[in-house]
Amino acid sequence: FEKYQPKVLRRLQEVKGMRTAQNLGIPCPQKRQKISSVQTTELTQITFRTEKTPEEIQEFYTNIAREKEWKVQSQSENENFFVSKYKRNDDVITVLASKPIENELTLASVEITTAEE
């Protein structure tokens, strides 16, 4: 292993892809740890951990939704999650935020379902 020299990779100048949640005007909180993202033609989902509480996550997305003229479709809470749904035309945003156990970070998922064009 001492003499191993990895192949030098060429740096990409630009990465192109499908539209993202950011392109739809839905930001994520600062100081988040991105866990995963999934994107299809009808769905974009981002999962992350954050120091924000589930209540702060719900308030964060409610404020943004109202600002961007999304309607609050529903908000609910059970013993493990806060769930919020927002709707604009045929598009739906679903936000789930888990209640952390002890000193864990909050796990949150934002799913944007878009109507086929």
C-alpha positions as MATLAB code, in Angstrom:
seq = 'FEKYQPKVLRRLQEVKGMRTAQNLGIPCPQKRQKISSVQTTELTQITFRTEKTPEEIQEFYTNIAREKEWKVQSQSENENFFVSKYKRNDDVITVLASKPIENELTLASVEITTAEE';
ca = [
       0.000    0.000    0.000;
       2.927    2.338    0.513;
       3.596    2.597   -3.210;
      -0.037    2.800   -4.310;
      -0.777    5.914   -6.334;
      -4.396    6.375   -7.312;
      -5.253    7.351  -10.838;
      -5.671   11.106  -11.201;
      -9.260   11.859  -12.143;
     -10.259   14.706  -14.397;
     -12.197   17.434  -12.618;
     -15.717   18.029  -13.933;
     -16.434   21.619  -14.860;
     -20.196   21.240  -14.905;
     -22.642   18.618  -13.744;
     -25.980   18.436  -15.505;
     -29.069   16.617  -14.390;
     -32.792   16.784  -13.934;
     -34.445   19.562  -12.013;
     -34.030   19.397   -8.250;
     -36.061   20.429   -5.243;
     -33.970   23.621   -5.204;
     -35.138   24.356   -8.776;
     -38.728   24.037   -7.617;
     -38.100   26.759   -5.042;
     -38.067   24.472   -2.007;
     -34.907   25.015    0.063;
     -33.526   22.817    2.839;
     -32.454   24.206    6.209;
     -28.851   25.263    6.652;
     -26.502   23.057    8.667;
     -28.015   19.830    7.450;
     -26.368   16.493    6.772;
     -27.698   15.141    3.496;
     -28.359   11.409    3.695;
     -29.884   10.700    0.312;
     -31.769   12.070   -2.628;
     -33.945   10.306   -5.165;
     -35.222   11.731   -8.390;
     -37.610   10.390  -11.009;
     -39.737   12.147  -13.601;
     -42.552   12.628  -11.083;
     -40.786   12.644   -7.713;
     -37.902   14.334   -5.952;
     -37.069   13.231   -2.409;
     -34.345   14.549   -0.130;
     -33.556   13.005    3.251;
     -31.319   14.770    5.755;
     -30.427   15.121    9.448;
     -30.528   18.465   11.222;
     -30.200   20.005   14.658;
     -33.606   21.641   14.190;
     -36.519   20.134   16.075;
     -39.438   18.565   14.159;
     -41.515   21.589   15.166;
     -38.900   23.944   13.667;
     -38.806   21.867   10.466;
     -42.590   22.041   10.183;
     -42.570   25.806   10.797;
     -39.683   26.292    8.312;
     -41.575   24.573    5.479;
     -44.952   26.106    6.364;
     -43.431   29.593    6.105;
     -41.766   28.785    2.780;
     -44.918   27.160    1.388;
     -47.036   30.209    2.185;
     -44.387   32.517    0.746;
     -44.345   30.517   -2.519;
     -48.173   30.345   -2.621;
     -48.462   26.659   -1.745;
     -51.571   25.778    0.274;
     -51.280   23.808    3.497;
     -53.179   20.608    2.735;
     -52.656   18.918    6.106;
     -50.459   18.880    9.189;
     -50.425   16.077   11.704;
     -48.383   14.634   14.509;
     -48.129   11.162   15.964;
     -45.812    9.733   18.579;
     -42.882    9.479   16.137;
     -43.350   12.024   13.324;
     -44.603   15.414   12.254;
     -46.114   15.229    8.764;
     -47.034   18.236    6.630;
     -48.476   18.311    3.112;
     -48.587   21.328    0.825;
     -50.304   21.589   -2.547;
     -50.074   23.915   -5.537;
     -52.005   22.958   -8.661;
     -51.294   19.216   -9.091;
     -47.944   19.296   -7.246;
     -47.643   18.073   -3.653;
     -44.850   18.508   -1.112;
     -44.767   16.086    1.814;
     -42.475   16.848    4.758;
     -41.784   14.237    7.430;
     -39.696   15.030   10.501;
     -38.943   12.371   13.100;
     -38.871   13.066   16.787;
     -35.278   12.437   17.864;
     -34.432    9.893   20.547;
     -32.198   11.304   23.297;
     -29.295   13.253   21.744;
     -29.876   12.235   18.120;
     -30.414   14.707   15.305;
     -33.831   15.114   13.699;
     -34.296   13.009   10.570;
     -36.331   14.790    7.898;
     -37.556   13.934    4.428;
     -38.969   16.296    1.806;
     -40.811   14.679   -1.084;
     -42.053   16.664   -4.050;
     -44.502   14.923   -6.364;
     -45.107   16.702   -9.642;
     -47.821   16.102  -12.190;
     -46.713   14.674  -15.509;
     -46.272   17.310  -18.185;
];
